[in-house]
């Protein structure tokens, strides 16, 4: 246990892969700002806060409320290469997805400092609103975690899931 753990020494990244909704992306930026995420990587067809001409995307800025300007972000082409690079840098890669290999998100806690042998920081991967994260990406994750569902619906909206998981795991 690290009773004097300092979050300033560690990076927290998000990878948003194949998220289709501008509103979800904006909402995730806003939540990421609330928990001091260092950077968001946008992969696949996830929309960026600016279009190819550098103009702001209205639907993202409307829900992000300026958070898209506070958080560093990068559009990437190859999620596999990014994951490999981050693993070399000692990041713990956490896929948030329903899977036979997933563990309850309440068991993934960063409360008193590094657990699960991570040193460089934490990376949370969130996927498509319908299909989630592909098996090939999940196979690259160090941990797969999920939020258990008690009602009749099978999952939460991806932007809600980001908030639930980040606030719980980071103990904010």
C-alpha positions in Angstrom: 0.0 0.0 0.0 1.2 3.5 -0.8 -0.3 5.8 1.7 1.4 8.9 0.2 0.5 8.1 -3.4 0.6 11.1 -5.7 -1.6 11.0 -8.8 0.5 13.8 -10.3 3.3 11.2 -10.9 1.1 9.0 -13.1 -0.7 9.4 -16.4 -4.3 8.4 -17.1 -5.2 7.9 -20.8 -8.4 6.9 -22.5 -8.6 5.1 -25.9 -12.0 5.6 -27.5 -12.3 3.0 -30.3 -15.0 3.1 -32.9 -17.4 5.3 -30.9 -19.9 6.6 -33.4 -21.8 9.3 -31.5 -20.5 12.9 -31.3 -22.6 13.4 -28.2 -20.9 10.4 -26.5 -17.5 11.7 -27.4 -18.3 15.1 -26.0 -19.7 13.7 -22.8 -16.6 11.5 -22.4 -14.3 14.6 -22.8 -16.3 16.4 -20.1 -16.0 13.4 -17.7 -12.3 12.9 -18.5 -11.7 16.6 -17.6 -13.5 16.0 -14.3 -11.1 13.2 -13.3 -7.9 14.8 -14.8 -7.3 12.4 -17.7 -4.0 13.3 -19.3 -4.8 12.4 -22.9 -7.5 10.8 -25.0 -6.7 8.7 -28.1 -9.4 8.5 -30.7 -9.1 5.4 -32.9 -11.1 3.8 -35.7 -14.0 6.0 -36.8 -14.4 7.8 -33.4 -15.1 11.5 -34.3 -12.6 14.1 -33.2 -13.4 17.5 -31.6 -12.3 19.3 -34.8 -13.0 18.4 -38.4 -10.3 18.1 -41.1 -10.3 21.8 -41.6 -9.7 22.5 -37.9 -13.2 23.7 -37.2 -14.9 22.6 -33.9 -17.5 19.9 -34.2 -20.7 21.5 -32.7 -22.2 18.2 -31.3 -19.0 17.4 -29.5 -18.4 21.0 -28.1 -22.1 21.2 -27.0 -21.7 18.2 -24.7 -18.1 18.7 -23.8 -18.7 22.3 -22.7 -15.1 23.3 -23.5 -13.4 20.2 -22.0 -12.3 19.2 -25.5 -10.0 22.3 -25.3 -8.6 21.3 -21.9 -7.6 17.7 -22.6 -4.8 16.7 -25.0 -6.2 14.4 -27.7 -4.8 12.6 -30.7 -6.4 10.7 -33.6 -4.6 7.5 -34.2 -4.7 5.0 -37.0 -3.4 1.8 -35.4 -4.8 0.9 -32.0 -2.6 -2.2 -31.8 0.6 -0.3 -32.3 -0.5 2.3 -29.6 -1.3 -0.5 -27.1 2.1 -2.1 -27.8 3.9 1.3 -27.3 2.0 2.0 -24.0 2.8 -1.5 -22.6 6.5 -0.8 -23.3 6.1 2.3 -21.2 4.7 0.2 -18.4 1.1 1.4 -18.7 -1.6 -1.0 -17.4 -4.1 -1.5 -20.2 -7.7 -1.9 -19.0 -10.4 -2.9 -21.4 -13.9 -2.0 -20.2 -16.2 -4.6 -21.8 -18.5 -7.5 -21.0 -16.4 -10.7 -21.4 -15.9 -14.2 -20.0 -12.6 -12.9 -18.8 -13.8 -9.7 -17.2 -13.7 -8.9 -13.5 -16.1 -6.7 -11.6 -14.9 -3.0 -11.9 -15.1 -2.7 -8.1 -12.1 -5.0 -7.9 -9.9 -2.7 -10.0 -9.0 0.0 -7.5 -6.2 2.5 -7.7 -7.0 3.9 -4.3 -3.7 3.6 -2.5 -1.4 3.6 -5.6 -0.3 1.1 -8.1 -1.9 -2.4 -8.1 -1.9 -5.1 -10.7 1.9 -4.2 -11.2 1.5 -1.1 -13.2 4.2 1.6 -13.1 3.7 4.0 -15.9 0.0 4.9 -15.7 -3.4 3.6 -16.6 -5.1 3.3 -20.0 -8.8 2.6 -20.2 -10.2 1.4 -23.5 -13.9 2.0 -24.3 -15.5 0.7 -27.5 -18.4 1.0 -29.9 -21.9 1.6 -28.5 -23.3 -1.6 -29.9 -20.4 -4.0 -30.6 -18.1 -3.0 -27.8 -14.4 -3.8 -28.0 -13.3 -6.6 -30.4 -11.8 -9.8 -29.1 -8.5 -9.0 -30.9 -8.2 -5.7 -28.8 -9.4 -7.4 -25.6 -6.6 -10.0 -26.0 -4.1 -7.1 -25.8 -5.5 -5.8 -22.5 -3.9 -6.6 -19.1 -7.3 -6.5 -17.4 -10.8 -6.6 -18.7 -13.4 -5.1 -16.4 -17.1 -4.5 -16.5 -19.9 -2.9 -14.6 -22.4 -5.6 -13.6 -25.9 -5.0 -14.7 -28.8 -5.6 -12.3 -31.8 -4.6 -14.5 -33.1 -5.8 -17.8 -30.8 -3.8 -20.0 -27.5 -5.5 -20.9 -25.3 -2.4 -20.8 -24.9 1.3 -20.0 -24.4 4.0 -22.5 -20.6 4.2 -23.2 -20.4 7.8 -21.8 -22.1 6.8 -18.6 -19.8 3.7 -18.3 -16.8 6.0 -18.6 -18.0 8.0 -15.7 -18.9 5.1 -13.5 -15.7 3.2 -14.1 -13.3 6.2 -13.8 -14.8 7.6 -10.7 -14.9 4.1 -9.0 -11.4 2.9 -10.1 -9.7 6.2 -9.4 -11.6 6.6 -6.2 -12.6 10.1 -6.8 
